[in-house]
Structure formats: C-alpha cells, structure tokens
Amino acid sequence: MTKKFNLTITENMNTLDLETNHLSGKLYFVKTDQNWVAEDESIYIHSLIGFFSDFNKLNDSESKNLMQKWGMYFRTKELESNLD
C-alpha cells in the first residue's frame, strides 16, 4: 500500500483522505461560524489553523502530551499577505 493524501473540495465542505501502510482516516471540514470567511477551497486550511491555535491555548499537560505522542507541534505566525 502506498502513502496517500487526497483533498476533495466541494461547496461548503472539504474532505481530506489520509492513508499510510498502518493507519487510514478521513477529516471533514464544513462551514461554521468560525470559518465562514474562508473560500470553499481553503476551508480545511482555515479550520486546521484555527483548531490548532485553540488547542494550543488549552494549556494543559494532557493536550501537550497528546501532541508530543504523535510528534506534532504547531505555532501561529504572522500573515505574509492576505491569502483568504
């Protein structure tokens, strides 16, 4: 089995299929009150950045341990330009 990353963009929804030799899953991103400003093709980007920004603000050891368990780290950065 090969590694796979497939993004499907439709009106008001993005789906992200993820697959490796050992794990497989699908993320769904839909329009909400928090990402309504995003264009259809960037809902997933807006939602992921917003989610991880909020997740980092939880500031509890369980959240941080979960991120470290999976080797994930996230930092916000200044906008280089208005991409949305």
C-alpha distances in whole Angstrom, upper triangle without the diagonal:
4,7,9,13,15,18,21,24,27,31,31,27,24,21,18,14,12,9,7,6,9,11,11,14,17,20,23,26,29,33,35,38,36,34,36,37,34,33,30,28,28,29,25,27,30,29,27,30,32,30,30,33,34,32,34,37,37,38,37,35,33,31,31,30,27,26,27,24,21,23,24,27,29,32,34,35,38,38,38,39,39,35,35
4,6,10,12,16,19,22,25,29,29,26,22,19,16,13,11,8,7,7,10,11,11,14,16,19,22,24,28,31,33,36,35,32,34,35,31,31,28,25,26,26,23,24,28,27,25,27,30,28,28,31,33,31,32,35,35,36,36,34,32,30,30,29,26,25,25,24,20,21,22,25,27,30,31,33,35,34,34,35,35,32,32
4,7,10,14,17,20,23,27,27,23,20,17,13,11,8,6,5,7,10,10,10,12,14,16,19,21,25,28,30,33,31,29,31,32,28,28,26,23,23,23,20,21,24,23,21,23,26,25,24,27,29,27,28,32,32,33,33,31,29,27,27,26,23,22,22,21,17,18,18,21,23,26,27,29,32,31,31,32,32,29,29
4,6,10,13,16,20,23,23,20,16,13,10,7,6,5,6,9,12,11,9,10,11,13,16,18,22,25,27,30,28,26,28,29,25,24,22,19,20,20,17,18,22,21,19,22,24,23,22,26,27,26,27,31,31,32,32,31,29,27,27,27,23,22,23,22,18,19,19,21,22,25,26,28,30,29,29,30,30,26,26
4,7,10,13,17,20,20,17,13,11,7,6,5,7,9,12,14,12,10,10,10,11,14,15,18,21,24,27,25,22,25,25,21,21,19,16,16,16,13,14,18,17,15,18,21,20,20,23,25,23,25,28,29,30,30,30,28,25,25,26,22,20,22,21,18,18,17,20,20,22,23,25,27,26,26,26,26,23,22
4,7,10,13,17,17,14,10,8,6,5,7,9,12,15,17,14,12,11,9,11,12,14,16,19,22,26,24,21,23,23,20,19,16,13,14,15,12,14,17,17,16,19,21,20,21,24,25,24,26,29,30,32,32,32,30,27,28,28,25,23,25,24,21,21,20,22,22,24,24,26,28,26,26,26,25,22,21
4,7,10,13,14,11,7,6,5,6,9,12,15,19,20,17,14,12,10,10,10,11,13,16,19,22,21,18,19,20,16,15,12,10,11,11,9,11,14,14,14,16,19,18,19,22,23,23,25,28,28,31,31,32,30,27,27,28,25,23,26,25,22,22,20,22,21,23,23,24,26,24,24,24,22,19,18
4,7,10,11,8,6,5,6,8,12,14,18,21,22,19,16,14,11,10,10,10,12,15,18,21,21,17,18,19,16,14,11,9,11,11,10,13,15,15,15,18,20,20,21,24,25,25,27,29,30,33,34,34,32,29,30,31,27,26,29,28,25,26,24,25,24,26,25,26,28,25,26,25,23,20,18
4,7,8,6,5,7,9,12,15,18,21,25,26,23,19,17,13,12,10,10,10,12,16,19,18,15,15,16,13,10,7,6,9,9,9,12,14,14,15,18,19,19,21,23,24,25,27,29,30,33,34,35,33,30,31,32,29,27,30,30,27,27,25,26,24,26,24,25,26,24,24,23,21,17,15
4,6,5,6,8,12,14,18,21,24,28,28,25,21,19,15,14,11,10,10,11,15,18,18,15,15,16,13,11,7,8,11,10,11,14,15,15,17,20,20,21,23,25,26,26,29,30,31,34,35,37,35,31,33,34,31,30,33,33,29,30,28,29,27,28,27,28,28,26,27,25,22,19,17
4,6,8,11,14,17,21,24,28,31,31,28,24,21,18,16,13,11,9,9,13,16,17,14,12,14,12,9,6,8,11,10,12,15,15,15,18,20,20,21,24,25,25,27,29,30,31,34,36,37,35,32,34,36,32,31,34,34,31,32,30,30,28,29,27,28,28,26,27,25,22,19,16
4,7,11,14,17,20,24,27,31,31,27,24,20,17,14,11,8,6,5,9,12,13,10,9,11,9,8,6,9,10,8,10,13,13,12,15,17,17,18,21,22,22,23,26,27,28,31,33,34,32,29,31,33,30,28,32,32,29,30,27,28,25,26,25,26,26,24,26,24,21,18,15
4,7,10,13,16,20,23,27,27,23,20,17,13,11,7,6,4,7,10,14,14,11,11,13,11,10,7,9,9,7,8,12,12,11,13,16,16,16,19,21,21,22,25,26,27,30,31,32,30,27,29,30,27,26,29,29,26,28,25,25,24,25,24,25,26,24,26,24,21,19,16
4,7,10,13,17,20,24,24,20,17,14,10,8,6,5,7,9,12,16,15,12,13,15,11,11,7,7,8,6,6,10,11,10,12,15,15,15,17,20,20,21,23,25,26,29,30,31,29,25,27,28,25,23,27,27,24,25,22,23,21,23,22,23,25,23,24,23,21,18,15
4,6,10,13,17,20,20,17,13,10,7,6,5,6,9,12,15,18,18,15,16,18,15,14,11,11,11,10,8,11,13,12,12,16,17,16,18,20,21,21,23,26,26,29,29,30,27,24,26,27,23,22,25,25,21,23,21,22,21,23,23,25,26,25,26,26,24,20,19
4,6,10,13,17,17,14,11,8,6,5,7,8,12,15,17,21,19,17,19,20,16,16,13,12,12,11,8,11,14,12,11,15,17,15,16,20,21,20,22,25,25,27,28,28,26,23,24,25,21,20,22,22,18,20,18,20,19,21,22,23,25,24,25,25,24,20,19
4,7,10,14,14,11,8,6,5,7,9,11,15,18,20,24,23,20,22,24,20,20,17,15,16,15,12,14,17,16,14,18,20,18,19,22,23,22,24,27,27,29,29,29,27,24,25,25,21,20,23,22,18,20,18,21,21,24,24,26,28,27,28,28,27,24,23
4,7,11,11,8,6,5,6,8,11,14,17,21,23,26,24,22,24,26,22,22,20,18,17,17,13,15,18,17,15,18,20,18,18,22,23,21,23,26,26,28,28,27,25,22,23,23,19,18,20,19,15,17,16,19,19,22,23,25,28,27,28,29,28,25,24
4,7,8,6,4,6,9,11,15,17,21,24,26,29,28,26,28,29,26,26,23,21,21,21,17,19,22,20,18,21,23,21,21,25,26,24,25,29,28,30,29,28,26,24,24,23,20,19,21,19,15,17,17,20,21,25,26,28,31,30,31,32,32,28,28
4,5,5,6,9,12,15,18,21,24,28,29,32,30,29,31,32,29,29,27,24,24,24,20,21,24,23,20,23,25,23,22,26,27,25,26,30,29,30,30,28,26,24,24,23,20,19,20,18,14,16,17,20,22,25,27,29,32,32,32,34,34,30,30
4,6,8,12,15,18,21,24,28,31,33,36,34,32,35,36,33,33,30,28,28,27,24,25,28,27,24,27,29,27,26,29,31,28,29,33,32,33,32,30,28,26,26,25,22,21,21,19,16,18,19,23,25,28,31,32,36,35,36,37,37,34,34
4,7,11,14,17,21,23,27,30,32,35,33,32,34,36,33,33,31,29,28,27,24,25,28,26,23,26,28,25,24,28,29,26,27,31,30,30,29,27,25,24,24,22,19,19,19,16,14,16,18,22,24,28,30,32,35,35,36,38,38,35,35
4,7,11,13,17,20,23,27,28,31,29,28,31,32,29,30,27,26,25,24,20,22,25,22,20,23,25,22,21,25,26,23,25,28,27,28,27,26,23,21,22,20,17,17,18,15,13,15,16,20,22,25,28,30,33,33,34,35,35,32,32
4,7,10,14,17,20,24,25,29,27,26,28,30,27,27,24,23,22,21,18,20,23,20,18,22,23,21,21,25,25,23,25,28,27,29,28,27,24,22,23,22,19,18,20,18,15,17,17,21,22,26,27,30,33,32,33,34,33,30,29
4,7,10,13,17,20,22,25,24,22,25,27,24,24,21,20,20,18,15,18,20,17,16,19,21,18,18,22,22,20,23,26,25,27,26,26,23,21,22,21,18,18,20,18,15,18,17,20,21,24,25,28,31,30,32,32,31,28,27
4,7,10,13,17,19,22,21,19,21,23,20,21,18,17,17,15,12,15,17,15,14,17,18,16,17,21,21,20,22,25,24,27,27,27,24,21,23,23,19,19,21,20,17,19,18,20,20,24,24,27,29,28,30,30,28,25,24
4,7,10,14,15,18,17,16,18,20,17,18,15,15,14,12,9,12,14,11,10,14,15,13,14,18,18,17,20,22,22,24,24,25,22,19,21,22,18,17,20,20,17,19,17,19,18,21,21,24,26,25,27,27,25,22,21
4,7,10,12,16,15,13,15,17,15,15,13,13,13,10,8,12,13,10,11,14,15,13,15,18,18,18,21,23,22,25,26,27,24,21,23,24,21,20,23,23,20,22,20,21,20,22,22,24,26,25,27,26,25,22,19
4,7,9,12,12,10,11,14,11,12,10,11,10,6,6,9,9,7,9,12,12,11,14,16,16,17,19,21,21,24,25,27,25,21,23,25,22,20,24,24,21,23,20,21,19,21,20,22,23,22,24,23,21,18,16
4,6,10,10,8,9,12,10,11,9,11,11,7,8,11,11,9,12,14,13,13,16,18,17,18,22,22,23,26,27,29,27,24,26,28,24,23,27,27,25,26,23,24,22,23,22,24,25,23,25,24,21,19,16
4,7,8,6,6,9,8,10,8,11,11,7,10,12,10,9,13,14,13,13,17,18,17,19,22,22,23,26,28,30,28,25,27,29,26,25,29,30,27,28,25,25,22,23,21,23,24,22,24,23,20,18,14
4,5,5,6,9,10,12,12,15,13,10,12,13,11,9,13,14,12,12,16,16,15,17,20,20,21,24,26,28,27,23,26,28,25,25,28,29,27,28,25,25,22,23,21,23,23,22,25,23,20,19,16
4,6,6,9,11,13,14,17,15,12,14,15,12,11,14,15,12,13,17,16,15,17,20,19,20,24,25,28,27,24,26,29,27,26,29,31,29,30,26,26,23,23,20,22,23,21,24,23,20,19,16
4,6,8,9,13,14,16,13,10,12,12,9,8,11,11,8,10,13,12,11,14,17,16,17,21,23,26,25,21,23,26,24,23,26,28,26,27,23,22,19,19,17,19,19,18,21,20,17,17,14
4,5,6,9,10,12,9,7,9,10,6,6,10,10,8,10,13,13,13,16,18,18,20,23,25,27,26,23,24,27,25,23,27,28,26,26,23,22,19,19,16,18,18,17,19,18,15,14,11
4,5,8,9,12,11,8,12,12,9,10,14,14,12,14,17,17,17,19,22,22,23,26,28,31,30,26,28,31,28,27,30,32,29,30,26,26,22,22,20,21,21,18,21,19,16,15,11
4,7,9,12,10,9,12,12,9,11,14,13,12,15,18,17,17,20,22,22,24,27,29,32,31,28,29,32,30,28,31,32,30,30,27,25,22,21,18,19,18,16,18,16,12,11,8
4,6,8,6,5,9,9,6,9,12,12,11,14,16,16,17,20,21,22,24,27,29,31,30,27,28,30,28,26,29,30,28,28,24,23,20,20,17,18,18,15,17,15,11,10,6
4,5,5,6,10,10,9,11,14,15,15,17,19,20,21,23,25,26,28,30,32,34,33,30,31,33,30,28,31,33,30,30,26,26,23,23,20,20,20,17,18,16,12,10,7
4,6,6,9,10,10,12,14,15,16,17,20,21,22,23,25,27,28,31,33,34,33,29,31,33,30,28,31,32,29,29,26,26,23,24,22,23,23,20,21,19,16,13,10
4,6,8,9,10,12,13,15,16,17,19,20,22,23,25,27,28,31,33,34,33,29,30,32,29,27,30,30,27,27,24,24,22,23,21,21,21,18,19,17,15,12,10
4,5,5,6,9,10,11,12,14,16,17,18,20,21,23,25,27,29,31,30,26,27,29,26,24,27,28,25,25,21,21,18,19,17,17,18,15,16,15,13,9,8
4,6,5,6,9,10,11,12,14,15,16,18,20,21,23,25,27,29,27,24,25,27,24,22,26,27,24,24,21,21,18,19,17,18,19,17,19,17,15,12,10
4,6,5,6,9,10,10,12,14,15,16,18,20,21,24,25,26,25,21,22,24,21,19,22,23,20,21,18,18,16,17,16,17,19,17,19,18,17,14,12
4,5,5,6,8,10,11,12,14,15,17,19,20,23,24,26,25,21,21,24,21,19,22,23,20,20,16,16,13,14,13,14,15,13,15,15,14,11,10
4,6,5,6,8,10,11,12,14,16,17,19,21,24,25,24,21,21,24,22,19,23,24,22,22,18,17,14,14,12,13,14,13,15,14,13,10,9
4,6,5,6,8,10,10,12,14,15,17,19,21,23,22,18,19,22,19,17,21,22,20,20,17,16,14,14,13,15,17,16,18,18,16,14,12
4,5,5,6,8,10,10,12,14,16,18,19,21,20,16,17,19,16,14,17,19,16,16,13,13,10,12,11,14,16,15,18,18,17,15,14
4,6,5,6,9,10,11,12,15,17,19,20,20,16,16,19,17,15,18,20,17,17,13,12,9,9,8,10,12,12,15,16,15,13,13
4,6,5,6,8,10,11,13,15,18,20,19,16,17,20,18,16,19,21,19,19,15,14,11,11,9,12,14,14,17,17,16,15,13
4,5,5,6,9,10,11,14,15,17,16,13,14,17,15,13,17,18,16,17,13,13,10,12,11,14,17,17,20,21,19,18,17
4,5,5,6,9,10,12,14,15,15,11,11,14,12,10,13,15,14,14,10,9,7,8,9,12,15,16,19,20,20,19,18
4,5,5,7,9,11,14,16,16,12,13,16,15,13,16,18,17,17,13,11,8,7,7,10,13,14,17,19,18,18,17
4,5,5,7,10,12,15,14,11,12,16,15,13,17,19,18,18,15,13,11,11,10,14,16,17,21,22,21,21,19
4,5,5,8,10,12,11,7,9,12,11,10,13,15,15,15,12,11,9,11,12,15,18,20,23,24,24,23,22
4,5,6,9,11,11,8,8,11,11,10,12,15,15,14,11,9,8,8,10,13,16,18,22,23,23,23,23
4,5,8,11,12,10,10,14,14,13,15,18,18,18,15,13,11,11,11,15,17,19,23,24,24,24,23
4,6,9,9,7,9,12,12,12,15,17,18,18,15,14,13,14,15,18,21,23,26,28,27,27,26
4,7,9,7,7,11,12,12,13,16,17,17,15,13,13,13,15,18,21,24,27,29,29,29,28
4,6,6,7,9,10,11,13,14,16,17,15,14,15,16,18,22,24,27,30,32,32,32,31
4,5,5,6,8,10,10,12,14,15,14,14,15,17,19,23,26,29,31,34,34,33,33
4,6,5,6,9,10,10,13,14,14,14,16,18,20,24,27,29,32,34,34,33,32
4,5,5,6,9,10,11,12,11,11,12,15,17,20,24,26,29,31,30,29,29
4,5,5,6,9,10,10,9,9,11,13,16,19,23,25,27,30,30,29,29
4,5,5,6,9,10,10,11,13,16,19,22,26,28,31,33,33,32,32
4,5,5,7,9,9,10,13,16,19,22,26,27,30,32,32,30,30
4,5,5,6,5,7,9,12,15,19,22,24,26,28,29,27,27
4,5,5,6,7,11,14,17,20,24,26,28,30,31,30,30
4,6,8,10,14,17,20,23,27,29,31,33,33,32,32
4,6,9,12,16,19,22,25,27,28,31,31,29,29
4,7,10,14,17,20,23,25,26,29,30,28,28
4,7,10,14,16,20,21,23,25,26,24,25
4,7,10,13,17,19,21,23,24,23,23
4,7,10,13,15,17,20,20,19,20
4,6,10,12,15,17,18,18,19
4,7,9,12,14,15,15,16
4,6,9,12,13,14,15
4,6,9,11,12,14
4,5,7,8,11
4,7,8,12
4,6,9
4,6
4
